[in-house]
Amino acid sequence: MTKARVVSLTELGSADVIKVIDKELLPPAKGEVQIRQTAIGFNFIDVYQRSGVYPLEMPTGLGHEAAGVVEAVGDGVTDFKVGDHVVYMNAGIGAYASARNVAADKLVSIPNGISDEVAAAVFFKAMTAQYLVQKTYKVKAGDVVLVHAAAGGVGQILAGWAKALGAFVVGTVGSPAKFAAAKEAGCDAVVDYSQPNWVEEVIKATGGKKANVVYDSVAKTTFLGSLDCAAPFGTVALFGAASGPAPEIQPEILNKKGCLFLTRPSVFPHNATAALLKENAKAVFDAIAKGQVKVQIGAKFSLEQAADAHRAAESRKVSGAIVMTP
């Protein structure tokens, strides 16, 4: 059997609850692939789950996304062979590990020219951006797009992708220190959402136009303002809660704000089958090849430093993606 180093939680709470332990890994079962993981992606949902915002049953692992090299294949696996480089983001919780058995239908081959580290850094985030710009609201040339947390991992990809599709992109950030990263990602204008007049500043930046779509992953501190930034018949896509859950509203407010469309989408239902996963992954890798999706790794940690990675993310001091290496 293979010995793996894995993150294990026996309680929910601060980053201090993260422990790294040894675990015996059985050979891959029928339909599974064993991966020697070379890069692990961090996503803010990991914080939500570790802290109890999205509670998990104990004991549990952490993490949804990783890349690595196929070490062994179980019976019935024909799409992958030993030595292949693969990535996943929807194989169940437990990606914080040095090695792992994963169902083959949850894996995607990494194209030539993309490193494992880049794939792990971008895959979950780019797959999130993919459904937001291509399915939740199909961004087109001439649209006004508002991206909250535009200096973050998903935010940078969203801003750059929307800009590449011809939109005018306004990004918001939590501090002036992140203006440069949001600008570099593709934002035409950047606004500090920690300031009380940020809604007025967003509308001013567009020359008085409101947004066709607002992508809001911040929630508690931005959601009501997001409704004010959306144009009549515009879409507000709430897909995260970095500052806490969004305030509750009465549905009638959507009518008063301009017959708005409000949605709370998630990446997992959009990739619920192997066919959807491969189709959407192809769209992501095509966008990377075209330069529509760019990767900025903001910080690197070892697996043993997983708790430090969480603290860095929660401090909002990291611009770009966080990657861990076993």
Beta strands, then each sheet from edge to edge (+ up, - down):
strand 1: 2-8
strand 2: 19-25
strand 3: 32-41
strand 4: 65-73
strand 5: 85-88
strand 6: 99-103
strand 7: 108-109
strand 8: 144-147
strand 9: 168-173
strand 10: 189-192
strand 11: 211-216
strand 12: 230-238
strand 13: 261-263
strand 14: 297-302
strand 15: 321-325
sheet 1: 1+ 2-
sheet 2: 6+ 3- 4+ 5- 7+
sheet 3: 6+ 3- 15+ 14+
sheet 4: 10+ 9+ 8+ 11+ 12+ 13+
end
